[in-house]
């Protein structure tokens, strides 16, 4: 008994408190389960662990770079600001979890519970009507982290193993039901290509597929529009992210003025042979490294804002590294256990099936709609100021435009992309306040998380545990309704649609 206690204590201190090792261990076990050689499993462990460590470097860089700017904004104008982007949301949720003594080990445990539940729901598809397995690993990790903070925040009495179970159930049901809801729209778009969407806008895709025919004419598509060639540069996410950050954070820094970023050094201290001179600021705000004697403030602003793109790239590189291993190990398990199921993959997989103009069009329309909505927040003195993030404004609105254009042409793509941009900002601000993330400077921001999860959050906040049960039951009823409304029951399980323009 003492030996088991010692092993459990060691595991808790050395694995559960080190998420990079926990992720690596999941990959290692998954590879062994798949029958991989021991050296392949070890290689997967190393790559996943290093990938997660790279993610931490990127997340840390984002914190040290943008946190002082948000603090300065609060100090000078008494405005709380939050970036709506899953990577900023990831960092905000992690910072929030640390304040309540939780680690991302809880996140990964919940992720595993959710994935296993998704498998179980597909295994029991005769009863559950679930046909899809969510395998987009980096999205699972982002959503599991957001859900962990949400439920720990809403149910502080369950900040334990039971809470992890509740989070896993919530995440797994959302993954299964949402991806299952996207089957018919995706099959209609791709010509029965045999996959579904496993991303951040699964419910929004279904809504777009249903509303688009009522809003426009599918014969008047985006291909009929001519967009300037120079806009093609925005297809590159680094360029688009850099421009967005220059526009938003650059404007904020210019409004704050150089005094908030001028380095003032306090008394130097020597520790372990190293001299450190703490940076202070007369305004009480953590100062950056701006030195007016060395460069102009405009140069400093551009350099600082572009560093966001640098740290986001580092963070995403780490995510891709550990997620590629995690997804492979999960997918290997699912292929053995769930033959005939539909993989739910990244929304970008649909871009080659729609109009070549739809992706850029949706991005631009969603961006403009977000800018207008942010101006509205300022005009009406919202307690939360929202800053545009790249991932929601690009992937959500581009994906919605692709599906809307297919079913309702350019008009539907315009209306639904614009609506998505407005909801991302206004509902994102409400979510920041509801889930207490104002002081941490970020929110997940994608359309499903800023609409569906927001509504579910209100239900759980005011109905407590019965509200949680109601949220789960309502989600599980959706595939039942889908099946009842299906004209051809065999076709439902095959996941095919009649490819006739409606």
Secondary structure, DSSP 8 states (H G I E B T S, - for coil): -HHHHHHHHHHIIIIIT-HHHHHHHHHHHHHHHTT--HHHHHHHHHHHHHHHHHHHHHHHHHHHHHHHHHHHHHHHH--EEEEESHHHHHHHHHHHHHHTT--HHHHHHHHHHHHHHHHHHHHTHHHH---EEE--HHHHHHHHHHHHHHHHHH-GGG-SHHHHHHHHHHHHHHHHHHHHHTHHHHHHHHTS-S-EE-SS-HHHHHHHHHHHHHHS-TTS-GGGS---GGGGGGGSHHHHHHHHHHHHHHHHHHHH-GGGTB-EEEEEEEETTEEEEEEE-TTSS----B-TTTS-HHHHHHHHHHHHHHHHHHHHHHHHHHHHHHHHHHHHHHHHH-TT-EEEE-GGGGGGGS-TTHHHHHHHHHHHHHHHHHHHHHHTT-SEEEEE-HHIIIIIHHHHHHHHHHHHHHHHHHHHHHHHHHHHHHHHHHHHHHTT-GGGTEE---HHHHHHHHHHHHHHHHHHHHHHHHHHHHHHHHHHHHHHH-S-HHHHHHT-------
